[in-house]
Amino acid sequence: MYHKEVKETVRLRDFFRRYDGEIITIIGSGGKTALLWFLARCFAGGTGPSPLCGKWKIDNGKGIMNTRNAPGTAHGRTPLPGTGPSGEQAPPGNRPCCRGTGPEGASGNADRRVLVTTTTKMGAPDFESGLFDHFINGLSLGADAGPLPAIETAIKTAIEPGITFAGNYEKGAAKTAALPPAVLSALIHNADVTLIEGDGSKTLPLKGWADHEPVIPPPTTVTVGVIPLWPLGMPVTEAIVHRLPLFCALTGAGESDILTTSHLAAAISGLDKRRGLFTEARGKRALFFNQAEDEDALRQAGEIMEALPAAFKARLDAVIAGSVKWDRCAILR
């Protein structure tokens, strides 16, 4: 095992407790959305599946939807992925947490208000997924509520305990888009903790960043950069990289070159002042090597850490390598 960089091994949820109450924007590639929903459940508190009580509806014509008692759903919330490589269920202590109460939750308080949203685009809201309790459609809210004071008043009464997913959504659309800044600001003000997906990679594990990416809103207090390790050793092609030319320019890799730890270090820190993972970061910076589930992955994470410039590492609040699936991480910094 690569012991030199590993300071401590803990549950992933326990590590992220340090950011409870923050406005967290998640960027990068290879597991952002899974991490976002995992943290939403953890910050909402508890360990076991919570009842998904309710049929979603539109309240007062303001685009505020409630997923409780949704028809066709189970009594318990569908758990996030928590199975091992052979299909076995993760041990109880390693299962991703859900809302409820109990000592293993991030707060133990089931009445907390957790906001999940995006500054780019996320999938259309699946009201039978069990991932969230309420949905706020910014399009309906903005159109009906009128000026900002009215929007703020509507939102103040809309944020209920549990997980609220918010975005601009047109019925039948494939995606949920970003909210107007005024609506986002009002929602953040009325939530206990906010989780924002601020980057997109077209479901590919790696990416290069265009000038407008990532989109990190000004209220952000923590930026979490996600990079998966499993593509190491694979050819650098469009099969694993979004915006391949930008990635190659950033990392020095040639198309079809074998991906190395040096390439990932350059993608994270930026090469020759090109746009890297944290170029637009706000607040505290946390680097998460995702899908690191064995000793090889920890060794690779350590090699990347060694390749990062000292000045860049000094600006990082924390570095971890771990797995959302298994709710474990090694603290490297």
C-alpha positions as CSV (number, residue, x, y, z in Angstrom):
1,M,0.0,0.0,0.0
2,Y,1.2,3.5,-0.7
3,H,1.6,4.6,2.9
4,K,3.7,7.8,2.3
5,E,0.7,10.0,1.4
6,V,-2.1,8.3,3.4
7,K,-2.8,10.2,6.7
8,E,-6.0,8.4,7.7
9,T,-8.7,6.2,6.3
10,V,-12.3,7.1,7.2
11,R,-15.9,6.9,5.8
12,L,-16.5,9.3,3.0
13,R,-19.5,10.8,4.8
14,D,-17.3,11.4,7.9
15,F,-14.7,13.3,5.9
16,F,-17.3,15.6,4.3
17,R,-18.8,16.5,7.7
18,R,-16.2,19.3,7.8
19,Y,-18.1,21.0,5.0
20,D,-21.6,20.7,6.5
21,G,-23.5,24.0,6.2
22,E,-21.4,25.2,3.3
23,I,-22.2,26.1,-0.3
24,I,-20.5,23.3,-2.2
25,T,-19.9,23.3,-6.0
26,I,-18.7,20.0,-7.5
27,I,-16.7,20.1,-10.7
28,G,-14.5,17.8,-12.8
29,S,-15.5,14.4,-14.2
30,G,-16.0,10.7,-13.4
31,G,-18.6,10.6,-10.6
32,K,-19.7,14.2,-9.8
33,T,-23.4,13.4,-9.9
34,A,-23.1,10.3,-7.8
35,L,-21.1,12.2,-5.2
36,L,-23.6,15.0,-5.2
37,W,-26.6,12.8,-4.4
38,F,-24.6,10.8,-1.9
39,L,-23.7,14.0,0.0
40,A,-27.3,15.2,-0.2
41,R,-28.5,12.2,1.6
42,C,-25.6,12.4,4.1
43,F,-26.2,16.1,4.9
44,A,-30.0,15.4,5.2
45,G,-29.0,13.1,8.1
46,G,-29.4,9.4,8.9
47,T,-28.4,6.0,7.6
48,G,-31.4,3.9,6.6
49,P,-33.8,4.2,3.7
50,S,-36.3,6.9,4.4
51,P,-40.0,6.7,3.5
52,L,-40.7,8.4,0.2
53,C,-44.1,9.4,1.4
54,G,-46.0,11.5,-1.2
55,K,-47.3,12.1,-4.5
56,W,-45.5,14.9,-6.2
57,K,-47.7,17.9,-7.0
58,I,-47.6,21.5,-8.0
59,D,-48.3,23.8,-5.0
60,N,-50.1,27.1,-5.6
61,G,-49.0,27.1,-9.2
62,K,-45.5,28.2,-8.2
63,G,-43.7,25.3,-9.7
64,I,-43.0,23.7,-6.4
65,M,-43.3,20.0,-6.5
66,N,-43.4,17.4,-3.7
67,T,-42.4,13.8,-4.3
68,R,-43.9,12.3,-1.2
69,N,-46.2,9.3,-1.7
70,A,-45.2,9.2,-5.4
71,P,-47.3,6.5,-7.1
72,G,-45.4,3.4,-8.1
73,T,-42.5,4.0,-5.6
74,A,-41.4,1.8,-2.8
75,H,-42.1,2.8,0.8
76,G,-38.3,3.2,1.3
77,R,-36.1,5.4,-0.8
78,T,-34.1,3.6,-3.4
79,P,-30.6,3.3,-2.0
80,L,-27.7,4.7,-4.0
81,P,-25.2,2.1,-5.4
82,G,-23.6,0.1,-2.6
83,T,-22.6,-3.2,-4.0
84,G,-19.2,-4.8,-4.4
85,P,-17.5,-6.1,-7.5
86,S,-19.2,-9.5,-7.2
87,G,-22.6,-7.9,-6.7
88,E,-22.7,-8.4,-2.9
89,Q,-24.2,-5.7,-0.8
90,A,-21.9,-3.3,1.0
91,P,-21.6,-3.9,4.8
92,P,-24.0,-1.8,6.9
93,G,-21.2,0.5,7.9
94,N,-20.2,1.2,4.3
95,R,-23.6,1.8,2.7
96,P,-24.2,5.2,1.3
97,C,-26.4,7.0,3.8
98,C,-30.0,8.1,3.3
99,R,-32.3,10.5,5.2
100,G,-33.6,9.7,8.6
101,T,-32.0,9.8,12.0
102,G,-29.2,8.0,13.7
103,P,-25.6,8.3,14.8
104,E,-24.1,7.6,11.4
105,G,-25.8,10.5,9.6
106,A,-23.9,13.7,8.8
107,S,-26.0,15.6,11.2
108,G,-28.5,13.2,12.8
109,N,-31.2,15.9,12.0
110,A,-33.9,14.8,9.6
111,D,-35.4,18.3,9.5
112,R,-32.5,19.9,7.6
113,R,-33.0,21.6,4.3
114,V,-30.6,20.4,1.6
115,L,-30.6,22.1,-1.8
116,V,-29.4,20.3,-4.9
117,T,-29.0,22.3,-8.2
118,T,-26.8,22.9,-11.1
119,T,-25.2,25.9,-12.9
120,T,-25.0,23.8,-16.2
121,K,-27.4,21.0,-17.0
122,M,-28.4,17.8,-15.1
123,G,-30.8,15.0,-16.1
124,A,-34.5,15.6,-16.1
125,P,-36.1,15.2,-12.6
126,D,-37.1,11.5,-12.1
127,F,-39.9,11.8,-9.5
128,E,-39.8,8.0,-8.8
129,S,-36.0,7.8,-8.2
130,G,-36.3,8.5,-4.5
131,L,-33.2,10.8,-4.7
132,F,-35.1,13.9,-3.6
133,D,-38.2,14.9,-1.7
134,H,-39.2,18.2,-3.5
135,F,-38.7,19.7,-6.9
136,I,-38.7,23.5,-7.6
137,N,-39.1,24.5,-11.2
138,G,-37.4,27.9,-11.6
139,L,-39.2,28.6,-14.9
140,S,-42.7,28.4,-13.2
141,L,-41.5,30.1,-10.1
142,G,-39.9,33.0,-11.9
143,A,-42.8,33.5,-14.3
144,D,-45.5,33.4,-11.6
145,A,-43.8,35.1,-8.7
146,G,-42.9,38.3,-10.5
147,P,-40.2,40.6,-9.0
148,L,-37.4,39.4,-6.7
149,P,-39.1,40.2,-3.3
150,A,-42.1,38.0,-4.4
151,I,-39.7,35.2,-5.6
152,E,-37.8,35.3,-2.2
153,T,-41.1,35.1,-0.3
154,A,-42.3,32.2,-2.3
155,I,-39.0,30.4,-1.9
156,K,-38.8,31.0,1.8
157,T,-42.0,29.0,2.2
158,A,-41.0,26.4,-0.4
159,I,-37.9,25.1,1.1
160,E,-39.1,22.2,3.3
161,P,-37.1,19.7,5.4
162,G,-35.5,17.1,3.2
163,I,-33.7,17.2,-0.2
164,T,-34.9,19.8,-2.7
165,F,-33.8,19.5,-6.3
166,A,-34.2,22.8,-8.2
167,G,-33.7,23.9,-11.7
168,N,-35.3,25.2,-14.9
169,Y,-37.2,22.3,-16.4
170,E,-39.6,22.2,-19.4
171,K,-41.9,19.2,-19.3
172,G,-40.6,16.6,-21.7
173,A,-37.1,18.0,-21.9
174,A,-34.1,15.7,-21.4
175,K,-32.3,18.1,-19.0
176,T,-32.7,20.4,-16.1
177,A,-30.9,23.7,-16.7
178,A,-29.4,26.3,-14.4
179,L,-31.6,28.7,-12.4
180,P,-31.5,32.5,-12.8
181,P,-28.9,34.0,-10.4
182,A,-31.6,35.8,-8.3
183,V,-33.6,32.5,-7.8
184,L,-30.4,30.5,-7.0
185,S,-29.3,33.2,-4.5
186,A,-32.7,33.1,-2.7
187,L,-32.8,29.3,-2.6
188,I,-29.2,29.2,-1.1
189,H,-30.2,31.7,1.5
190,N,-33.0,29.5,2.7
191,A,-31.2,26.1,2.7
192,D,-29.0,24.7,5.4
193,V,-26.5,23.2,3.0
194,T,-26.3,23.6,-0.8
195,L,-24.8,21.2,-3.4
196,I,-24.2,22.5,-6.9
197,E,-23.1,20.5,-10.0
198,G,-21.0,23.1,-11.8
199,D,-19.4,21.1,-14.6
200,G,-20.3,18.7,-17.4
201,S,-18.3,16.0,-19.1
202,K,-20.9,14.3,-21.4
203,T,-20.7,11.2,-19.1
204,L,-17.1,10.7,-20.0
205,P,-14.5,10.2,-17.2
206,L,-12.1,13.0,-18.3
207,K,-12.3,16.3,-19.9
208,G,-10.6,19.5,-21.0
209,W,-12.1,22.8,-20.0
210,A,-13.4,25.5,-22.4
211,D,-13.2,29.2,-21.4
212,H,-16.6,29.2,-19.9
213,E,-16.1,26.1,-17.8
214,P,-16.6,25.2,-15.0
215,V,-19.4,27.4,-13.9
216,I,-18.8,28.1,-10.2
217,P,-21.3,30.6,-8.7
218,P,-20.0,33.5,-6.5
219,P,-21.7,32.3,-3.3
220,T,-19.6,29.0,-3.4
221,T,-17.6,28.4,-0.2
222,V,-16.2,25.0,-1.1
223,T,-15.1,23.7,-4.5
224,V,-14.7,19.9,-4.8
225,G,-12.8,18.7,-7.8
226,V,-13.5,15.1,-8.9
227,I,-11.0,13.1,-10.9
228,P,-11.4,9.3,-11.5
229,L,-8.3,7.1,-11.5
230,W,-9.5,4.1,-13.5
231,P,-8.7,5.5,-16.9
232,L,-5.0,5.4,-16.1
233,G,-3.2,3.1,-18.6
234,M,-5.9,3.6,-21.3
235,P,-5.4,5.4,-24.7
236,V,-6.2,9.1,-24.6
237,T,-9.1,9.2,-27.1
238,E,-12.6,10.6,-27.5
239,A,-13.9,7.3,-25.9
240,I,-12.8,8.6,-22.5
241,V,-12.2,12.3,-22.9
242,H,-14.6,15.2,-23.5
243,R,-13.1,18.0,-25.4
244,L,-10.1,15.9,-26.4
245,P,-8.1,18.7,-28.1
246,L,-8.3,20.9,-25.0
247,F,-7.3,18.0,-22.8
248,C,-4.3,17.2,-24.9
249,A,-3.2,20.8,-25.0
250,L,-3.6,21.0,-21.2
251,T,-1.8,17.8,-20.3
252,G,0.8,17.4,-23.1
253,A,-0.7,14.1,-24.0
254,G,-1.0,13.1,-27.7
255,E,-4.1,11.5,-29.1
256,S,-3.9,7.7,-28.4
257,D,-1.0,8.2,-25.9
258,I,-1.4,6.0,-22.8
259,L,-2.8,8.1,-20.0
260,T,-0.3,8.6,-17.1
261,T,-0.3,10.0,-13.6
262,S,1.7,13.0,-15.0
263,H,-1.1,13.7,-17.5
264,L,-3.7,13.8,-14.6
265,A,-1.4,16.0,-12.5
266,A,-1.3,18.5,-15.4
267,A,-5.1,18.3,-15.8
268,I,-5.6,19.1,-12.1
269,S,-3.1,21.9,-11.7
270,G,-3.0,23.4,-15.2
271,L,0.0,23.3,-17.5
272,D,1.7,26.5,-18.7
273,K,-1.1,28.6,-17.3
274,R,-3.8,26.7,-19.3
275,R,-7.2,26.0,-17.7
276,G,-7.0,23.2,-15.1
277,L,-9.5,21.7,-12.8
278,F,-9.3,24.4,-10.2
279,T,-8.7,27.5,-12.4
280,E,-12.1,29.0,-11.5
281,A,-12.3,27.6,-8.0
282,R,-13.9,29.6,-5.2
283,G,-13.5,29.2,-1.4
284,K,-11.8,26.1,0.0
285,R,-10.5,23.6,-2.5
286,A,-10.9,19.8,-2.0
287,L,-9.5,17.3,-4.5
288,F,-11.2,13.9,-4.7
289,F,-9.6,11.0,-6.5
290,N,-12.8,9.0,-7.2
291,Q,-13.4,5.3,-7.7
292,A,-10.1,4.5,-5.8
293,E,-10.9,1.1,-4.4
294,D,-7.6,-0.8,-4.1
295,E,-4.0,-0.3,-3.2
296,D,-3.0,0.3,-6.8
297,A,-5.3,3.3,-6.9
298,L,-3.9,4.7,-3.7
299,R,-0.4,4.3,-5.1
300,Q,-1.5,6.2,-8.3
301,A,-3.1,9.0,-6.2
302,G,0.2,9.3,-4.3
303,E,2.2,9.6,-7.6
304,I,-0.2,12.3,-8.8
305,M,0.2,14.2,-5.5
306,E,4.0,14.1,-5.9
307,A,3.7,15.5,-9.4
308,L,1.6,18.5,-8.4
309,P,3.5,21.7,-7.9
310,A,4.1,22.6,-4.3
311,A,2.5,26.1,-4.7
312,F,-0.7,24.4,-6.0
313,K,-0.8,21.8,-3.2
314,A,-0.5,24.6,-0.7
315,R,-3.8,26.1,-1.8
316,L,-5.7,22.8,-1.3
317,D,-7.7,22.5,1.8
318,A,-7.8,18.7,1.5
319,V,-7.0,15.7,-0.8
320,I,-8.7,12.3,-0.6
321,A,-8.8,9.1,-2.6
322,G,-11.9,6.9,-2.2
323,S,-15.1,5.5,-3.3
324,V,-18.7,6.8,-3.2
325,K,-19.9,3.2,-3.8
326,W,-18.1,1.9,-0.6
327,D,-18.3,5.1,1.4
328,R,-14.6,5.0,2.2
329,C,-11.7,7.4,1.6
330,A,-8.0,7.8,2.5
331,I,-7.0,11.3,3.5
332,L,-3.9,12.3,1.6
333,R,-3.8,15.9,2.8
